[in-house]
Amino acid sequence: MKNLLFLSSLLLASCSAVAQNQYTIDGRVANAPDGLKVYLQDTHWPDPHMVDSTVIQNGRFMFKGKLAGPDLHRIIIDKTPKGEKSSQRNWLMSSFYLENSPISYAGNLDSLPTFYFKRDRVVAQPRITGSATENQAATLRESLAPLGKQLAAVNKQYTDEFHIPAMEGKFNTPVGIKLAKQEWALNDQLRERKMAFIKANPQSVVAYDQANYFLSGMFVDMTVKQIEELQAAVAKGWAGTPRLAAFNEKAEKAKLTAIGTKYQDFTLTTPEGKQVKLSSYVPKDKYTLLEFWASWCGPCRAEIPHLRNVYETKGKNFQIVSISFDEKDADWRKAMKEEGMVWPQLVDTRGFEGDIAKAYGILGIPFSLMLDKQGRIMRVEMRGAYLDATLQDLKI
């Protein structure tokens, strides 16, 4: 009897150890019809991919597997009608940090988040429990939420009181400058809190992802010193790993266009068809705005009345150089004439595939950079009242 009890205890201990080295996701989805496809997607390094799939039966689904370590994943419920090709337009998607532990997922099909934002949908995040890593991420999100809420309110006010009137030729410049500076201050606070979290939790994949977010997208609004500070923090938790190597590669690329670095020179085309160096249009005694646009870009065209107004009032003290990504010469010329763009105009007909777009990581337009008198990048995303605020700080 003692031997049987001893053997049973060994088996239980063995089963417990196995359970700790794998994950289970017990999903419950209210109002879900049977047969809906559910995917588990690894969204992170080194490449996002679907790792498993199942179907909902009686409002439930289950995933089992094993991870090398905690990582960001998605649960995707595909509502694409039968007979149609699966489309992200029909996906419900929730992100969370998966780890080797028993995970519970509970949500309502009618309110789960969609892959693409839908303005009229009332969203309720699913309740995901059982992951200590996800709990850490949730705590971080909660700590940042008040600042995020303030930032959203400022952005809305900016749109309502500056951006929309500016599109109609009415420039509420003092209000716009005030709101732009409020946004900068809030963004600085967010950055400081995220940096503090990264430094306090260097071994956490949540901190690693936050560090990565700083270097993602078009606007790496950091100095070389700040990027190196980020690299040092990440190295404390990921030394000797492929993740650190990947992060450092990304960081070194970001340094090429960091705040304080000199702009990169490229050959572009003038309206007269001449091949010229960008440097020949960047004066050494003025601040210069490099503004990227195209005739087919609605938001770009909407910004031009403001640029024209600024150039007419400030043009003696700073320069604007517009760089178009138009492929069709006739479209470019027509737009320049219609918009009254009397400042220097250049074009790269290769657009997003051109050298200048790749160098600056331009994935969308409008995009803009402010250069100081030494040709160093001062600020990015210089649109609307953000440009006005910068010119005010420079006393121009």
Helices and strands as residue ranges (DSSP letters): H 2-20, E 23-30, E 37-42, E 49-55, E 60-65, E 71-78, G 88-90, E 91-98, E 102-108, E 127-129, H 132-158, I 159-163, H 164-167, H 173-200, H 205-214, H 224-238, H 242-255, E 267-269, E 275-277, G 278-281, E 287-293, H 298-314, E 318-324, H 329-339, E 345-347, G 351-353, H 355-360, E 367-371, E 377-380, H 385-393
